[in-house]
C-alpha cells in the first residue's frame, strides 16, 4: 500500500508492527514477524532515515513509530520538495540547451562545423536519422512532443526502431500525454514496448530531441519554425546538456502502462495542473493547447470540467480556488 511513497515490503511490514505494539527488542520483533534479524535491522535503519521512527522517550535506546498522519505527511512534503528541485533543474537545463542550440543556428545548411551540422529539408534530416539509427550500438533516448505523430513519421521510424530493438539496443522515449488519445501514435508506442523498448508520457515536454549512444544528438534549431532545420551534433557539451534534460524529463514522466489520469492526494492530475499553470501564466487557450499537444476544444472542455469541480463561475474564480487548494 505504501510502495507509492517509496517504502519496500520489509519497511512497511516493520512500520505496521511498530505501530501495533512497540517490541522489546529487535529479536522479539523479528520473531513476531518471522523475519531474519538482519532484515529487521536494515528496515529499522531505513525507517529512521525516512523519519517514520524516532528515539523513544520512555525506553532508552528504543524507537517509537510516528503516527501515519505525521510520518507520512513528512514523507509527502519531502517528495514535493524533491519534485520542485527537479523541476527547477529541468527549467535551468532547458535554458542551457536553448542557448547552446542557438549558438549554431547560423551555420550554412548541410555543412559541418566543430562536430555540428545544420540539416535543412526533410530528406536531409531523414537520411541522417537513418544513418544514425543503423549505427546504434547501445541506446537511444528521444523526446517526442506534439501528441499525435504524423503517419509518415511513424512509417519512417518503424523499420529503424524495429531493427535497433532486434539488435538489443535500449530505446527510451517520452511522448506527450495527449499521444495516448491518438490511435496510431499509441499503437506505435505500444509496439515499441512489446519489443523491449520503454515509453513514458508527460503533460508538457521540452523540444524534440534524439540522442544516439550518448554521443550524437539531433534537435530542431527552432521548434517554432521547422524551416530552419535541425542540428546534428557530437559536441560533448551540448550532448551532455541534452542527456541531462532527457533524464530529468524521464524521471518525472509516467510509464505508458500506468494511468496518467490518476489523481494524487491533492485531487488533481498532472495534466490538469499543467493546464491551470499555463493559463495562469497568461497563455491563451490556443497557446496552452499547443504546449500540451491537445486541441483548443479539448483545452476548453478540460477547463470547464475543472471549473465545475471547483464550483467556479469564471476562470478568475477558478484560479483563486485552485491556488487555495494548493493546485497552483
The 8 nearest C-alpha neighbors of each residue, nearest first, counted from 0:
[[1, 2, 3, 11, 4, 6, 8, 7],
 [2, 0, 3, 4, 6, 11, 5, 7],
 [1, 3, 6, 5, 4, 0, 7, 8],
 [2, 4, 1, 5, 0, 6, 7, 263],
 [5, 3, 2, 1, 6, 74, 75, 71],
 [4, 6, 2, 3, 7, 1, 74, 10],
 [7, 5, 2, 1, 10, 4, 11, 8],
 [6, 8, 10, 9, 2, 11, 5, 1],
 [7, 9, 11, 10, 12, 6, 2, 1],
 [10, 8, 12, 11, 7, 42, 13, 39],
 [9, 11, 42, 13, 7, 12, 8, 6],
 [10, 12, 14, 8, 9, 13, 15, 6],
 [13, 11, 9, 15, 10, 14, 8, 16],
 [12, 14, 16, 10, 15, 11, 9, 17],
 [15, 13, 11, 17, 16, 12, 10, 18],
 [16, 14, 18, 12, 13, 17, 11, 19],
 [17, 15, 13, 19, 18, 14, 20, 12],
 [18, 16, 21, 14, 20, 19, 15, 64],
 [17, 19, 15, 16, 64, 20, 14, 21],
 [18, 20, 16, 17, 15, 21, 14, 64],
 [19, 21, 17, 18, 22, 16, 15, 23],
 [20, 22, 17, 63, 18, 23, 19, 16],
 [23, 21, 24, 28, 20, 27, 17, 25],
 [22, 24, 27, 21, 25, 28, 26, 61],
 [23, 25, 22, 27, 26, 28, 61, 21],
 [24, 26, 28, 27, 29, 36, 40, 39],
 [27, 25, 29, 28, 24, 30, 36, 23],
 [26, 28, 30, 24, 29, 25, 23, 31],
 [29, 27, 31, 25, 30, 26, 22, 32],
 [28, 30, 34, 26, 32, 36, 31, 27],
 [31, 29, 33, 27, 28, 32, 26, 34],
 [30, 32, 28, 29, 33, 27, 34, 26],
 [33, 31, 29, 34, 30, 28, 13, 16],
 [34, 32, 30, 31, 29, 35, 28, 36],
 [33, 35, 29, 32, 36, 30, 39, 38],
 [34, 36, 38, 37, 29, 39, 33, 30],
 [35, 37, 39, 29, 38, 40, 26, 34],
 [38, 36, 40, 35, 39, 41, 34, 42],
 [39, 37, 41, 35, 36, 40, 42, 34],
 [40, 38, 36, 42, 37, 41, 43, 29],
 [39, 41, 43, 37, 42, 38, 36, 44],
 [42, 40, 44, 38, 43, 39, 37, 45],
 [41, 43, 10, 39, 45, 44, 40, 9],
 [44, 42, 46, 40, 41, 45, 39, 47],
 [45, 43, 41, 47, 42, 46, 40, 48],
 [44, 46, 48, 42, 47, 43, 49, 41],
 [45, 47, 49, 43, 51, 48, 44, 52],
 [46, 48, 52, 50, 44, 49, 45, 51],
 [49, 47, 45, 46, 50, 44, 51, 52],
 [48, 50, 46, 47, 51, 45, 74, 52],
 [51, 49, 47, 52, 48, 46, 53, 70],
 [52, 50, 70, 46, 65, 49, 47, 64],
 [53, 51, 64, 47, 50, 63, 46, 65],
 [52, 54, 62, 63, 47, 55, 64, 50],
 [55, 53, 62, 61, 63, 56, 60, 52],
 [54, 56, 62, 63, 61, 57, 58, 53],
 [57, 55, 58, 54, 59, 61, 62, 63],
 [56, 58, 55, 59, 61, 54, 62, 63],
 [57, 59, 61, 55, 56, 60, 62, 54],
 [60, 58, 61, 57, 55, 56, 54, 62],
 [59, 61, 58, 62, 54, 55, 56, 57],
 [62, 60, 58, 55, 59, 54, 63, 24],
 [63, 61, 54, 55, 53, 52, 64, 60],
 [62, 64, 55, 53, 52, 54, 65, 21],
 [65, 63, 52, 18, 17, 51, 66, 53],
 [64, 66, 70, 51, 52, 69, 67, 63],
 [65, 67, 68, 69, 70, 64, 18, 71],
 [68, 66, 70, 71, 69, 65, 72, 51],
 [69, 67, 66, 70, 71, 72, 65, 73],
 [70, 68, 72, 67, 66, 71, 73, 65],
 [71, 69, 51, 67, 73, 65, 72, 66],
 [72, 70, 74, 67, 73, 69, 68, 75],
 [71, 73, 75, 69, 74, 70, 68, 76],
 [74, 72, 76, 70, 71, 75, 77, 69],
 [73, 75, 71, 77, 72, 76, 78, 70],
 [76, 74, 78, 72, 77, 73, 79, 71],
 [75, 77, 73, 79, 74, 78, 80, 72],
 [78, 76, 80, 74, 79, 75, 81, 73],
 [77, 79, 81, 75, 80, 76, 82, 74],
 [78, 80, 82, 76, 77, 81, 75, 83],
 [79, 81, 77, 83, 78, 82, 76, 84],
 [82, 80, 84, 78, 83, 79, 77, 85],
 [83, 81, 79, 85, 84, 80, 78, 86],
 [82, 84, 86, 80, 81, 85, 79, 87],
 [85, 83, 81, 87, 82, 86, 80, 88],
 [86, 84, 88, 82, 87, 83, 89, 81],
 [85, 87, 89, 83, 88, 84, 82, 90],
 [86, 88, 90, 84, 89, 85, 83, 91],
 [89, 87, 85, 91, 86, 90, 92, 84],
 [88, 90, 86, 92, 87, 91, 85, 247],
 [89, 91, 87, 93, 88, 92, 86, 94],
 [92, 90, 88, 94, 93, 89, 87, 95],
 [91, 93, 95, 89, 94, 90, 244, 96],
 [94, 92, 90, 96, 91, 95, 97, 89],
 [93, 95, 97, 91, 92, 96, 98, 90],
 [96, 94, 92, 98, 97, 93, 99, 91],
 [95, 97, 99, 93, 98, 94, 92, 100],
 [98, 96, 94, 100, 99, 95, 101, 93],
 [97, 99, 101, 95, 96, 100, 94, 102],
 [98, 100, 96, 102, 101, 97, 95, 237],
 [99, 101, 97, 102, 98, 103, 96, 220],
 [102, 100, 104, 98, 103, 99, 97, 220],
 [101, 103, 99, 100, 104, 98, 105, 97],
 [104, 102, 101, 105, 100, 106, 99, 115],
 [103, 105, 101, 106, 102, 220, 100, 117],
 [106, 104, 103, 107, 102, 101, 117, 108],
 [107, 105, 104, 103, 117, 108, 110, 116],
 [106, 108, 110, 105, 109, 117, 111, 116],
 [109, 107, 117, 110, 118, 119, 106, 116],
 [110, 108, 118, 117, 116, 119, 107, 111],
 [111, 109, 116, 108, 107, 117, 112, 106],
 [110, 112, 116, 115, 114, 109, 113, 117],
 [113, 111, 115, 114, 116, 110, 106, 117],
 [112, 114, 115, 111, 234, 116, 232, 233],
 [113, 115, 233, 112, 234, 232, 111, 116],
 [116, 114, 232, 112, 111, 113, 231, 233],
 [117, 115, 111, 231, 110, 230, 109, 112],
 [116, 118, 230, 109, 108, 229, 106, 110],
 [119, 117, 109, 229, 228, 108, 124, 123],
 [120, 118, 228, 108, 123, 109, 117, 229],
 [119, 121, 122, 123, 228, 124, 118, 226],
 [120, 122, 124, 123, 125, 119, 228, 126],
 [121, 123, 125, 124, 120, 126, 119, 127],
 [122, 124, 126, 120, 121, 125, 118, 119],
 [123, 125, 121, 127, 122, 126, 118, 128],
 [126, 124, 128, 122, 127, 123, 121, 129],
 [127, 125, 123, 129, 128, 124, 122, 130],
 [126, 128, 130, 124, 129, 125, 131, 123],
 [129, 127, 125, 131, 126, 130, 132, 124],
 [128, 130, 132, 126, 127, 131, 133, 125],
 [129, 131, 127, 133, 128, 132, 134, 126],
 [130, 132, 134, 128, 129, 133, 127, 135],
 [133, 131, 129, 135, 134, 130, 128, 159],
 [134, 132, 130, 131, 135, 129, 159, 163],
 [133, 135, 131, 132, 130, 136, 129, 211],
 [136, 134, 132, 133, 137, 131, 212, 211],
 [135, 137, 168, 134, 138, 212, 166, 163],
 [138, 136, 168, 212, 169, 135, 139, 167],
 [139, 137, 169, 212, 168, 170, 211, 136],
 [138, 140, 211, 170, 210, 212, 169, 171],
 [141, 139, 171, 210, 209, 172, 170, 138],
 [140, 142, 209, 172, 208, 210, 143, 173],
 [141, 143, 173, 207, 208, 172, 174, 144],
 [142, 144, 174, 207, 173, 141, 145, 175],
 [145, 143, 175, 174, 204, 146, 207, 142],
 [144, 146, 292, 147, 175, 143, 148, 291],
 [145, 147, 178, 292, 177, 175, 144, 148],
 [146, 148, 178, 181, 184, 145, 149, 177],
 [149, 147, 184, 146, 150, 152, 153, 145],
 [148, 150, 152, 151, 153, 147, 184, 154],
 [149, 151, 153, 152, 154, 148, 183, 184],
 [152, 150, 154, 149, 153, 155, 148, 156],
 [151, 153, 155, 149, 150, 154, 156, 148],
 [154, 152, 150, 156, 155, 151, 157, 149],
 [153, 155, 151, 152, 156, 157, 150, 158],
 [156, 154, 152, 153, 157, 151, 158, 159],
 [155, 157, 153, 159, 154, 158, 160, 152],
 [156, 158, 160, 159, 154, 161, 155, 153],
 [159, 157, 161, 160, 156, 162, 155, 154],
 [158, 160, 156, 162, 161, 157, 132, 163],
 [161, 159, 163, 157, 162, 158, 156, 164],
 [160, 162, 158, 164, 159, 163, 157, 165],
 [161, 163, 165, 159, 160, 164, 158, 166],
 [164, 162, 160, 166, 168, 165, 161, 159],
 [165, 163, 167, 168, 161, 166, 162, 160],
 [164, 166, 162, 167, 163, 161, 168, 194],
 [167, 165, 163, 164, 168, 162, 136, 161],
 [166, 168, 164, 165, 169, 163, 137, 136],
 [167, 169, 137, 164, 138, 163, 166, 136],
 [170, 168, 138, 137, 139, 196, 167, 171],
 [171, 169, 196, 139, 138, 140, 197, 168],
 [170, 172, 197, 140, 198, 196, 139, 141],
 [171, 173, 141, 198, 142, 140, 197, 199],
 [172, 174, 199, 142, 200, 198, 143, 141],
 [175, 173, 200, 143, 144, 142, 199, 176],
 [174, 176, 201, 200, 146, 144, 177, 178],
 [177, 175, 200, 202, 201, 178, 179, 174],
 [176, 178, 146, 179, 175, 180, 292, 293],
 [179, 177, 146, 147, 180, 181, 176, 175],
 [180, 178, 177, 185, 181, 176, 184, 182],
 [179, 181, 178, 177, 182, 185, 147, 176],
 [182, 180, 178, 184, 147, 179, 183, 185],
 [181, 183, 185, 184, 186, 180, 179, 178],
 [184, 182, 186, 185, 181, 187, 150, 147],
 [185, 183, 187, 186, 181, 182, 147, 148],
 [184, 186, 188, 182, 179, 187, 183, 181],
 [187, 185, 183, 189, 184, 188, 190, 182],
 [186, 188, 190, 184, 185, 189, 183, 191],
 [187, 189, 185, 191, 190, 186, 184, 192],
 [190, 188, 186, 192, 191, 187, 193, 185],
 [189, 191, 187, 193, 188, 192, 186, 194],
 [190, 192, 188, 196, 189, 194, 193, 187],
 [193, 191, 196, 195, 189, 194, 197, 190],
 [192, 194, 190, 191, 195, 189, 196, 188],
 [195, 193, 192, 191, 196, 190, 164, 165],
 [194, 196, 192, 193, 197, 191, 164, 169],
 [195, 197, 192, 170, 191, 194, 171, 169],
 [198, 196, 171, 192, 170, 172, 195, 199],
 [197, 199, 172, 255, 173, 171, 254, 192],
 [200, 198, 254, 173, 255, 253, 252, 174],
 [201, 199, 174, 176, 175, 173, 253, 252],
 [200, 202, 252, 175, 176, 203, 253, 204],
 [203, 201, 176, 270, 175, 291, 269, 204],
 [204, 202, 291, 201, 290, 175, 205, 273],
 [203, 205, 144, 206, 201, 175, 202, 142],
 [204, 206, 207, 93, 203, 144, 142, 248],
 [205, 207, 222, 208, 204, 144, 142, 219],
 [208, 206, 143, 142, 144, 218, 205, 219],
 [209, 207, 218, 142, 141, 217, 206, 210],
 [208, 210, 141, 217, 216, 140, 211, 142],
 [211, 209, 216, 140, 139, 215, 213, 141],
 [210, 212, 139, 215, 213, 214, 216, 138],
 [211, 213, 138, 214, 137, 139, 135, 210],
 [214, 212, 211, 210, 215, 238, 242, 138],
 [215, 213, 212, 233, 211, 238, 216, 210],
 [214, 216, 233, 211, 232, 210, 213, 238],
 [217, 215, 210, 232, 209, 231, 238, 211],
 [216, 218, 231, 209, 230, 208, 210, 232],
 [219, 217, 208, 230, 229, 207, 220, 216],
 [220, 218, 229, 221, 222, 230, 228, 207],
 [219, 221, 229, 228, 104, 230, 227, 100],
 [220, 222, 219, 223, 224, 225, 227, 228],
 [223, 221, 224, 219, 225, 206, 220, 207],
 [222, 224, 221, 225, 220, 219, 226, 227],
 [225, 223, 221, 226, 222, 227, 228, 220],
 [224, 226, 227, 228, 222, 223, 221, 219],
 [227, 225, 228, 224, 119, 120, 221, 229],
 [226, 228, 225, 224, 220, 119, 221, 229],
 [229, 227, 119, 226, 118, 225, 220, 219],
 [230, 228, 219, 220, 118, 218, 117, 119],
 [229, 231, 117, 218, 217, 116, 220, 118],
 [230, 232, 217, 116, 115, 216, 117, 229],
 [233, 231, 115, 216, 234, 215, 114, 230],
 [232, 234, 215, 114, 214, 235, 115, 216],
 [233, 235, 232, 237, 236, 114, 238, 115],
 [236, 234, 238, 237, 239, 233, 214, 215],
 [237, 235, 239, 238, 234, 240, 99, 233],
 [236, 238, 240, 239, 234, 235, 241, 99],
 [237, 239, 241, 235, 240, 236, 242, 234],
 [238, 240, 242, 236, 237, 241, 235, 243],
 [241, 239, 243, 237, 242, 238, 96, 244],
 [240, 242, 244, 238, 243, 239, 245, 237],
 [243, 241, 245, 239, 244, 240, 238, 246],
 [242, 244, 240, 246, 241, 245, 239, 247],
 [245, 243, 241, 247, 242, 246, 92, 89],
 [244, 246, 242, 248, 243, 247, 249, 241],
 [247, 245, 249, 243, 248, 244, 250, 242],
 [246, 248, 250, 244, 249, 245, 89, 243],
 [247, 249, 245, 246, 250, 251, 244, 252],
 [250, 248, 246, 252, 247, 251, 245, 173],
 [251, 249, 247, 248, 252, 246, 253, 245],
 [250, 252, 249, 248, 247, 253, 201, 82],
 [253, 251, 201, 249, 200, 250, 199, 248],
 [252, 254, 199, 200, 259, 201, 255, 257],
 [255, 253, 199, 257, 256, 198, 200, 252],
 [254, 256, 199, 257, 198, 253, 200, 258],
 [257, 255, 254, 258, 253, 199, 198, 259],
 [258, 256, 254, 255, 259, 253, 261, 260],
 [257, 259, 260, 261, 256, 255, 253, 254],
 [260, 258, 261, 257, 253, 176, 268, 269],
 [259, 261, 258, 268, 262, 269, 270, 267],
 [262, 260, 259, 258, 268, 263, 267, 269],
 [261, 263, 268, 267, 266, 260, 264, 265],
 [264, 262, 265, 266, 267, 261, 268, 269],
 [263, 265, 266, 262, 267, 75, 268, 261],
 [266, 264, 263, 267, 262, 326, 325, 324],
 [265, 267, 262, 264, 263, 268, 326, 261],
 [268, 266, 262, 265, 271, 272, 263, 269],
 [269, 267, 262, 271, 270, 260, 261, 272],
 [268, 270, 272, 271, 273, 267, 202, 260],
 [271, 269, 273, 202, 268, 272, 274, 260],
 [270, 272, 274, 268, 273, 269, 275, 267],
 [271, 273, 269, 275, 270, 274, 276, 268],
 [274, 272, 276, 270, 275, 271, 277, 269],
 [273, 275, 271, 277, 276, 272, 278, 270],
 [276, 274, 272, 278, 273, 277, 279, 271],
 [275, 277, 273, 279, 274, 278, 280, 272],
 [276, 278, 280, 274, 279, 275, 282, 287],
 [277, 279, 282, 275, 281, 280, 276, 274],
 [280, 278, 276, 281, 277, 275, 318, 282],
 [281, 279, 277, 278, 282, 276, 275, 283],
 [280, 282, 279, 278, 283, 277, 276, 287],
 [283, 281, 278, 286, 287, 277, 280, 284],
 [282, 284, 286, 285, 287, 278, 281, 288],
 [283, 285, 287, 286, 295, 288, 298, 282],
 [284, 286, 288, 283, 295, 287, 289, 294],
 [287, 285, 283, 289, 288, 282, 284, 290],
 [288, 286, 290, 284, 289, 285, 282, 277],
 [287, 289, 293, 291, 285, 286, 290, 294],
 [288, 290, 292, 286, 287, 291, 285, 293],
 [289, 291, 287, 288, 292, 203, 286, 145],
 [292, 290, 288, 203, 289, 293, 202, 287],
 [291, 293, 145, 146, 289, 290, 288, 177],
 [294, 292, 288, 291, 177, 297, 289, 295],
 [293, 295, 297, 296, 288, 298, 292, 289],
 [294, 296, 298, 297, 285, 288, 284, 299],
 [295, 297, 299, 294, 298, 300, 293, 301],
 [298, 296, 300, 294, 295, 299, 301, 293],
 [299, 297, 295, 301, 296, 300, 288, 302],
 [300, 298, 302, 296, 301, 297, 303, 295],
 [299, 301, 297, 303, 302, 298, 296, 304],
 [302, 300, 298, 304, 299, 303, 297, 305],
 [303, 301, 305, 299, 304, 300, 298, 306],
 [302, 304, 300, 306, 305, 301, 299, 307],
 [303, 305, 307, 301, 302, 306, 308, 300],
 [306, 304, 302, 308, 307, 303, 309, 301],
 [307, 305, 309, 311, 303, 308, 304, 317],
 [306, 308, 310, 304, 305, 309, 303, 311],
 [309, 307, 305, 306, 310, 304, 311, 303],
 [308, 310, 306, 311, 307, 305, 317, 320],
 [311, 309, 307, 308, 306, 312, 317, 305],
 [312, 310, 306, 317, 309, 316, 313, 307],
 [311, 313, 316, 310, 306, 314, 317, 307],
 [314, 312, 316, 315, 311, 317, 306, 318],
 [313, 315, 317, 316, 318, 312, 306, 311],
 [314, 316, 318, 313, 317, 319, 311, 312],
 [315, 317, 319, 313, 318, 314, 311, 320],
 [318, 316, 314, 311, 320, 315, 319, 306],
 [319, 317, 321, 315, 316, 320, 314, 322],
 [318, 320, 316, 322, 317, 321, 323, 315],
 [319, 321, 323, 317, 322, 318, 316, 324],
 [322, 320, 318, 326, 324, 323, 319, 317],
 [321, 323, 327, 325, 319, 320, 324, 326],
 [324, 322, 320, 321, 325, 319, 326, 327],
 [325, 323, 321, 322, 326, 320, 265, 327],
 [324, 326, 322, 327, 323, 321, 265, 320],
 [327, 325, 321, 322, 324, 272, 267, 323],
 [326, 322, 325, 321, 276, 272, 275, 324]]
